[in-house]
């Protein structure tokens, strides 16, 4: 008969309970993944939420050009974050410092990705109310 072994799930982080990644974390890859996901979410919000507010009568293609412009505006911002984190990996900062900076940048990135479509709709509604 085989004895049942007790398997505990592997803990991430340190023995003191912090959930900090180890020293071999590729911060630039993590930020690149966050940028890609944020860009996808941002684009989906633009397509499904913003386009409902900028519909025009007839067969106007202007809203679609606006959508392309809005997505094109966010791409350089995401690329800037990726480049910053490619350089940040080699700065020699501690894991705690890198984790704190990463979390701050991650929050800013996701706030922009989730908030900008709603800000844009607010601007559209404001302009519509004025004119």
C-alpha positions as CSV (number, residue, x, y, z in Angstrom):
1,X,0.0,0.0,0.0
2,X,1.3,3.4,-0.9
3,X,1.3,6.0,1.9
4,X,-0.4,9.2,1.0
5,X,2.0,12.1,1.0
6,X,1.0,15.4,2.3
7,X,1.5,18.0,-0.5
8,X,1.4,21.5,0.6
9,X,1.0,24.1,-2.2
10,X,4.2,26.0,-3.0
11,X,4.2,29.4,-1.4
12,X,5.1,32.4,-3.4
13,X,6.9,35.1,-1.6
14,X,9.1,35.0,1.4
15,X,9.0,33.1,4.6
16,X,7.8,36.1,6.5
17,X,4.5,36.1,4.6
18,X,5.1,38.9,2.1
19,X,3.8,38.1,-1.3
20,X,6.8,39.6,-3.1
21,X,8.2,37.9,-6.1
22,X,11.6,36.5,-5.9
23,X,14.8,38.1,-7.3
24,X,14.5,36.4,-10.7
25,X,11.3,38.2,-11.7
26,X,11.3,39.7,-15.2
27,X,9.6,43.0,-14.4
28,X,9.8,44.1,-18.0
29,X,7.9,41.0,-19.1
30,X,5.3,41.5,-16.4
31,X,4.8,45.1,-17.5
32,X,4.6,44.1,-21.1
33,X,1.9,41.6,-20.2
34,X,0.0,44.2,-18.3
35,X,0.3,46.7,-21.2
36,X,-1.0,44.1,-23.7
37,X,-3.9,43.2,-21.5
38,X,-4.8,46.8,-20.7
39,X,-4.6,47.7,-24.4
40,X,-7.0,44.8,-25.2
41,X,-9.5,45.9,-22.5
42,X,-9.2,49.6,-23.5
43,X,-9.9,48.7,-27.2
44,X,-12.8,46.5,-26.3
45,X,-14.3,49.3,-24.1
46,X,-13.8,51.6,-27.0
47,X,-15.6,49.3,-29.5
48,X,-18.5,48.2,-27.3
49,X,-19.1,51.3,-25.1
50,X,-17.8,54.4,-26.9
51,X,-19.2,53.5,-30.4
52,X,-22.7,53.4,-28.9
53,X,-22.4,57.0,-28.1
54,X,-20.7,58.3,-31.3
55,X,-23.1,56.6,-33.8
56,X,-24.0,58.9,-36.6
57,X,-26.9,58.8,-39.0
58,X,-26.2,57.2,-42.4
59,X,-23.0,55.4,-43.4
60,X,-20.5,57.8,-41.8
61,X,-17.1,56.2,-41.3
62,X,-15.9,59.1,-38.9
63,X,-16.7,57.2,-35.7
64,X,-14.4,54.4,-36.8
65,X,-11.6,56.8,-37.6
66,X,-12.1,58.3,-34.2
67,X,-11.9,54.8,-32.7
68,X,-8.6,54.1,-34.5
69,X,-7.3,57.5,-33.4
70,X,-8.2,56.8,-29.7
71,X,-6.4,53.4,-29.8
72,X,-3.4,54.9,-31.6
73,X,-3.1,57.5,-28.8
74,X,-2.8,54.9,-26.1
75,X,-0.2,52.7,-27.9
76,X,2.8,55.1,-27.4
77,X,1.9,55.4,-23.7
78,X,2.0,51.6,-23.3
79,X,5.3,51.4,-25.2
80,X,6.7,54.1,-22.9
81,X,5.9,52.0,-19.9
82,X,7.4,48.9,-21.5
83,X,10.7,50.7,-22.3
84,X,10.8,52.2,-18.8
85,X,10.6,48.7,-17.3
86,X,13.2,47.3,-19.7
87,X,15.6,49.8,-18.3
88,X,14.3,49.3,-14.7
89,X,15.4,45.6,-14.6
90,X,19.0,46.6,-14.7
91,X,19.0,49.4,-12.1
92,X,19.9,47.2,-9.2
93,X,17.0,48.2,-7.0
94,X,15.8,45.9,-4.4
95,X,12.9,43.5,-5.0
96,X,10.7,45.4,-2.6
97,X,11.4,48.7,-4.4
98,X,10.8,47.2,-7.8
99,X,7.6,45.6,-6.6
100,X,6.3,49.0,-5.2
101,X,7.2,50.8,-8.4
102,X,5.6,48.1,-10.5
103,X,2.4,48.2,-8.5
104,X,2.2,52.0,-8.8
105,X,2.7,51.9,-12.6
106,X,0.3,49.0,-12.9
107,X,-2.4,50.9,-11.1
108,X,-1.9,54.0,-13.3
109,X,-1.9,51.9,-16.4
110,X,-5.2,50.2,-15.5
111,X,-6.9,53.4,-14.3
112,X,-6.1,54.9,-17.7
113,X,-7.2,51.8,-19.7
114,X,-10.5,51.6,-17.8
115,X,-11.2,55.3,-17.3
116,X,-10.3,57.0,-20.6
117,X,-13.2,55.5,-22.5
118,X,-15.7,56.8,-19.9
119,X,-13.9,60.2,-19.9
120,X,-14.2,60.3,-23.7
121,X,-17.9,59.5,-23.5
122,X,-18.3,62.3,-21.0
123,X,-16.6,64.7,-23.3
124,X,-18.9,63.6,-26.2
125,X,-22.0,64.1,-24.0
126,X,-20.8,67.5,-22.9
127,X,-20.1,68.7,-26.4
128,X,-23.5,67.3,-27.4
129,X,-25.2,69.2,-24.7
130,X,-23.5,72.5,-25.6
131,X,-24.2,72.3,-29.3
